[in-house]
Amino acid sequence: MTRPSRRRFVAGTLTAGAAAGLSAAGLTAAGAAQGTPADTTGTTVTPTDPRYAALATRGSNKRFTAHPEAFRLPTTTAEVVAAVGDAVRDGKRIAVRSGGHCFENVVGDPAVRIVIDLAAMDAVTYDPRRRAFMVEAGARLMDVYKKLFYGWGVTLPGGASATVGLGGHITGGGYGALSRAFGLAADHLHAVEVVTVDAAGRARALVATRDHDDPHRDLWWAHTGGGGGNFGVVTRYWFRSPQAPAGCDDPSRLLPRPPGTVLAGTVYFPREGMDRASFRRLVRNHGQWHERHSGADSPYAGLFGGLVLFGRPASASADPGPAAISFAHMAGTRPDAERLLRAYGEAVADGVGGSPQFFDITEQPWLTATEGLAANQDAEVGRQKIKSAYLRRGYRDDQADVLYTYLNSTGHRHDTASVSLQSFGGRINTVAPGATASTHRDSVLKALFMNTWQDPDADTDAVDWLRRLYRDVYASTGGVPVPGRDSDGCYINYPDIDMADPRWNTSGVPWQRLYYKDAYPRLQRVKAAYDPRGVFRHTLSVRPRPGRGD
């Protein structure tokens, strides 16, 4: 049996270019100091170039293909400044891509004429001047994990996919298997370099830090959960934990150290025998366990688990597959880790019919387990629709009934479908909601709704099926997870344009509230200050306050 995925459930030399407030001319000089010709503008790929087709289809969601006038492929911040400046001067709409994992059509929007692809900017190194780890925005998660771990024995508590780019991941908060123990990845952000455009149309690079006396501190704050494509082009991040010893210059003490080993446990729930009552019991058990065990001081703070609820295939005669799989990773550093992990599995399966199957608990080095989780997560490729929700409490029985009905249906047009309920809380919830732009700080679960298919002709039906499922789960709150007693909105790193569509969001609560809650007015002020011309925009981008831009 394959363990489920989330979807299914260089060292470099730092230069004076890191200084805040450099103009395009200043950054060109910095590029020359790095050995780059002073007049470089980077690589440009147009439709006649043989590289264009590969770049057009690089995104992970195969529903969307990008067809801009050109891709700009920078390797330095100076080249990003030049690319942005050229586009603004020529009046051409910009989109930015790092890893290509955006779930909506931001890059492929027909209005976008220039795509700035940051894949070549993938350096990871330690910056002794800032006493922080510098990571360029195009670096992918697994590469970052390996370089940090093998180089200094540290890591970031980011996501599971190996190929997600850091550029967008951090701006949305960044969440993964170590987040209950160490918080969000963005909680460890010390500084960010952003190419912005001022009111005169001048592109420039700014470095914003979390230092309280930094005049650009609001720009740093906006990149701790404000979402990608809003304020400028992120080129570099610097990471140092707020809890790091003051004045410490030992890199091995400046970011979290992952556990040496990880224990993994799996419970398989066959579809045979999984009637509606058992399904209710399973969802209830899982939710109530997380309600009880999601405090930062819980012995389970080092546990990351998921209950993945699977849909039937389209054909009623096909192998129905499992009804659900419960998986969990537990830090192996506790002497009672195996006992705790076993008790977790038993609690989730308690009273569930259909003869749940418990697999032997295994132990692996942390990096090996992380690579395995990534391999499973990245295995499912195709055309996709995704939705998210934060849960302050587990799903009610009536919501479980909706899930049961849809996930047991046949005759649909998608190939696979799942709803994954993933562990949240722990150290994440110790950060004050306003301290970062990631304001969802009291949830215990994060839900991911997803379906995948290959046939382009199935797009309309497959998207409609997931929309209706999600709407009906949240029927009592207008089709969306309105912040309240049970729910707390949506995750901006899983953007969903339906939240801004009154056909699917009938709650009267605007999409901005779902994704940003009380942080949105401050994000609007940052938008007005650093992108007054509205250069960086998409369907779910932060809007300046009325009268302060389009």
N, C-alpha and C positions, 0 to 999 in steps of 0.2 A: 504494500500500500504506500502511496506517495503522501507525505505529510503536506497539509494544505498551505497555500500561500495567502498573502493578504488579499489578493484579488479574488482568489477563490476563497475563500473565507476572508619632488623634483626639486627636489631642492632647488631654490633659485636665489638670486642675489637681490636684496631689497635696495631700492635706490631712493633718491630724493623725490621721486614721483609720488611717494606715499604721503608727502606733506599736504595738509589741508589747503584747499583753495587754489590749486594750480590751474592755470589757464591752459588752453590747447597748446599754446606756444611753449609754456613751461613743461608740459608733459612730453612734447616732442624732444625737448632737450634731455629729459630724463630717459626717453627711449634711446637716444644716442648713447647715453652713459651705459646702457645695458648691451651695447653692441649692435643696436638696430639703426639703420640709416636715418638721419634726422628728418628726411622728407617722406618717410614711409607712411602709407595709408592702409597697409594690410592687404590681404588677398580679397579680391572681388570675384564672385562666381555668377555668371549670367546664364540664361537658358541654353546658349550654344556650347557651354562648357560641359565636358563629359561628367563632371562632378555634380552637376545641377540635379540630376534625377535622384542620386543618393541623398542629397541634402533635402530635397523636396519631400522624401518619404521617411526621414529619420525619426519622426515622432512616434511614440509608442502606441498611440491610439490610431489605428489604421482607418478610422472613419474620415480622418482629416489629412489632406495633402497641401503643402505650401507651394504657391506659385508666384513668388514675388518677382519684381524686376531684377533683383540681385540679392545674393547672400553676401554679407561681409563677414570675413573670418579673421578677427583680430587675434594677435598673440601678445599684445601689451595694452596697458591702459591708454597710452597715447593713440594707438590705433582705434580704440573704442571712441575716444574723443573725436577723432577725425571722422569716423563713420557717422556718429550722431550729428556732428556739425554739418557734414555734407547733406544728410537727409533733411535737416531743418532748413538749411539754405535753399534746397531744391523743393521744399514743400511736400516731402514724401513721408507717408505714414510708416512708423517703425514698430517692429515687434522684436523681442529678445528671446533667445533660447539658450539654455545651458545643457540640460540632460535630455530634453525632448519629452518629458513625462506629463505635460499639461493635459488634463482630461477633457478640456473644451477647446474650441477652435480659435485660439488666440493667434497663433502663428499663421494658420491657414486662412484667416479672414481675407476675403478678396480686396478689402481696402488697404491691406498692408502691402507696401511696395518694397520695403527694405527689411530683411531679417538679419539681425546681428547674432551670429552663432558663436557662442563662447567655448565650444568644445576644445579648442587648442589651448585655452588658458586653464591649465590643470595642475599648476605647481602646488606642492605642499611642503612647507619648511618652517623652521623656528626662527622668529625674529627677535634677537636679543635686545634690540632697542626698545621694543614695545613689551618685552617679556610675554610674548604671545605667539601662538601658532598661526602663520599666514597660509590661507588656502584660497586659491583662485576660484572664481565662480563656475568655471567649466569642469572642475574636478568632480568625479563621480564617487558616490558614497563608499563603495567597496575599496576603491583605490585610496581614499582618504583614511579609512579604517586601517588598512594594511600599513600605510606609511606612518601614521601616528603610533600604531601598536608596535611595529617592528623597530621604529626609530627611537621611541621614548617610553613605550609601555602604557600609553594613554589612549583615550578614545573620545568620541562625541556620542551622546545618546540619541542618534538619528535613526532614520528609517531603515527598512530591511532590504529594499531593492538595491541591487549592486549598481545599477546604471542611472539612478536618479542623480541629477546634477545639483551641486550644493547651492548654486545661484538662486533657484526658486525654492529649494527645500527650506533653507533657513528663513527666508522672508515670510514663510507661512507658519513658522514656529519650529517645525521639525520634530518628529515623534517616532519612537520605535521601542524595541525590546528592552532597552535599559532606561527608559524614561521614568518608570515608576521609582527606580532607585536613584536617578540623577537629575530628573527634570527634563524639560525640552532641550533640544540642541541649541535653540536660540537663547536659552537662559545662560549659556556660556559665551555669548558673543560679546567681545570687548570692543571691537571697532569694525567699521565697514567703509570701503571705498566705493563711491557712487559717482557715475558720470551724470550730471544734471544739466538742465537747460534753463537759463535765466530769462527774464522778461524781454531782454534784447535779442534773444535767440542764440546766445553764446553758450557753447558746450564747454563744460569744465569738470574736473574731477575734484571731489571733496572727500576728506576722511572724517567720519563722525565717530565719536567714542562714547562710552557710557560714563565718562568722567563728568561729574556734576558741573564743572566750570567750562565744559566744552560748548562753544556757541552753537554747534551743530548737533547737540545731544538729541534733539527731537528727531532728527533724521536717523540717528542710530536707533532710537526707540521704535520708529516706524518700521524698521527692518527686523524687528523681533516678533512679527506676527501680522504685519500690515498687508502681506501678500505681494506677489511678484508683479512686475510690469506697471507699477504705480507712480514711482517717484524718480526713476532714472535707471541706469544700467549698473548693476552691481558688478564690480570687477574683482574685488578682493575682500576677504573677511580675515579678521584676527580673533582668535579664540583664547580666552583665559577665564577660568571659573571665578565668579565673584567670591567664592570661599577660599581661593588660593591664598597662601600665606603672604602677607604684605611684604613687598620688597624681595620676595623669593625669586631667584634667577635660575632655579633648577627646573628645567622643562618637565621632568617626570612628576612634578608636584603641582602643575598648573592646570591640568584637566583631569577628569575622572579616570581611575584605573579600573578596567573591566575585571570581572572575576576570572580566575585562572581556568576554571571549568564551568560547564553548564550541564545541568541535568534536564532531560527532556522526557515528558510523559504524554501519551496519546490514548484517548478513549474513542473507539469507533462505534457508532450507533447505526445499525442496519436499518434500512427503510422498512423491511418486513417486521411487523410488530410495533412500528412507531405510529400509533394512532393519535388522534387529536389530543386526548388526555395526556399521553406520554410526552408529546411535543410540548404541551403547555408546561408540564412538570420540568422538562429539561431546560426550557428558557427561563422559567421561574427560579430553578436551582442556581443556574449560572448568574443571573442577575442579583439574587439575594446574597450569594457568596461575595460578590464584589461590593455590595453595599456594606457588608460587615468587615471586609479585609482590605480596604483601600487607603488606610491612613499611612502617613509617612513613617510612623514608628511600628507598623505591623510587621510581624516576622515574615509576612508575604510581600514586603516591599520589593524584594528581588525577584518576584514572579511576574512573568508576562505570559498571558494566555489568550486563547481565542476560541470561541464557539462558532464554528463555521456551519451554517445551515444551507444545505444544497438543494437546488431545484432538480426536478425530474427532467430527463431529456424529452425532446418534442414528441418522439414516437412512444406510444403506450406499450409497444412490444419490445422496446429496447431495454437493456440492463438498467434498472432504475438507479443504481449506485447507492451510496450511503445517504441516510437522512441527515446525518450531522457527524462532525468530528470535533472533539475537544482536544486541543493541543496546549502544552504549557512548557515554558523554559524557566528554570529556577537556578539562580546563582549557586554554584556548588561549594561556596565558601563556608556556608553554615554547616555545622556538624549534624543538624537535624534536617537538612535539605531534602533528603529522600523521603523521610517520614511526612514532611509538610506537603511535598508534591503528590505523594500517594493519597493523602487525606483530601487534597484539592480535587483530584480525579473522582474519588468516591463521593464527595459532596455534590459534584455536578451530576453524576449518574444516579444518585440516590432515588429509588422509586420509579425510575424510567423503565418502561417495558421494552420488549424486543431484544433482550439479551445483549447489553452493551459489552464490547470486547476491550479488555484492558491490555495494552501492549507493555512489554517490559520497559522499565525506566532505563535510559541510556545516559552515559556521561561522555562528554567530548570537551576538548579545549575550546575556549570561548570563540576564537576566530574560526575554527572549523564549524562550530554550530552556527555562527553568523553567516558563513558562506553557504551552508546548507539551507538556511532559511531564505537567503537571497535566491538561490537556484530554484527553489519552489515558487517563490513569488514571481520571478521573471519568466516562468515557463509558459504562462498563458498569454498568447499574443493574438490580436485580431481587432475587430471593430467593437467598441465598448461604450457603455453608458454607466456612469458611476454617480452615486449619491452618498451623503454622509450625515451623521448626527452625533451629537454628544448626549449621553444619557446620565442624568443624575440618579436615576433608579432604573432597575431592570424593566423590561417590557411587561405590561399588564397582560392578563389572560386574553382579553379581546384583541390586543395587538398580536399576540402569539397566534391566535386563530387566523388572522389575516395572513400572516406569514405561512402558516400551514396550508391554507387554501391555495395561495399562489404557487408556493414551492412544490406542491403536489400536482399542479396542473400540467396538461400536455397540449399539443396542438399549437404551441407558440412557435416563433421563428428563430429564437436564439439557440446557440449550442450548449452553453452552460450559464447557470445563474447561481448566485449565492448571496447570503446576508451573513456578514462576519461581525461578531460582537467581541471587541478586543479590550483587554485590560487597560485601564487608565487610572488616574489618581496618583497616590503615593507622593513622591517628592514634587511632582508637577503642581499639586494643589497647595504647596506651602508658599508659593510666590504670590504676592498681592496682585489682584487683577490689573491694576493700573501700572505696575512696575514695568511691564512689557506690553506690547500690542497684542499678545496672546492672552485674551481675557477669560478663556474658558478654564477656570481653575477650581471647580468643585464637582466635576463629573467623575463617575467611576467606570464608565465604559464609553468606547467610541464605536459607532456602527458604520459599516461600509456595505452599501448595496451595490451589486454589480452584475451585469450580464455581458456575455461575449459571443460574437458570431463572426462568420467569415463572408457571408453572401451580401454584397452591397444592396441587393434588392430587398433584403430583410430589415434594412435600417429603420424604416418608419414603424413597423410592427414591433421590433425588438425594443426600440426606445420607448414606445408607447406602453409596452408591458411593464417596464421598470418604473415608469412614471406613475402608472396606476397602482402598482404595489406600494410604492412609497406614500403616495397620497392617501391610500386607504389605511396604512399603518398609523398615519397621523391625522386621521379623519376628524378627531375631536378638537384639533387645533388648526383647522384650515389647511390641512395637507402638508404641513411643514412642522419641524420640531421647535416650536416657539419656546424661548427661554421661560421656564416656570418650575413647578415642583418636580416634574419628571424629566424634562428635556432642557437642553441649553444651546440650541442652535446648531450650526454646521462648521465644518473644518475648511478653511479657505484653500488649503493645499489640494482639496478635492473639489474644485470649483464646479458649480452646477447652475447653468443659466436659467433653469426652471425656477430657481428661488426668486428671480426678478420678473417672472411671467405670471400675471394675475390669473391665467387659466389654471395654473398648478399651485400657486400660493394664494389662497383665498383668505388667509388669516388676518389681513390688514396690517401685518407686521412686515416692514420693508426688509429686503434682502440684506441691507447693510447691518441691521440689528441682528440677524441670524449669524452673520459671520464675525461681526466686530463688537456687538453690544455697545457698552458705554465708551469704547475707544474711538468710535467713528468720528465724533466732532474734532478730536485732536488730530486724527489722521487727515481730516479735511484741511486743517490749518497747515499741516506739514505739506500737503499737496499744493496748497496755494503759495507757500513760501519757496518750494523747490521745483515745482513744475507749473509755473503760472500760465504757460501757454498751452497746457494740456497735451504735450507731446506724447506722453506715455499713457495710453488708454486702451481699454477693451471693454467688453460687455459688463464685467463685474469690477471695473476699476474704481478706485476712490474718486468721488467727484468733489471739486471745490465747493465751498458754500455758495449759494445763489449770489450772483453779482461778482463772483471771484473767478470767473472762467466759464468754459462751456461744460 
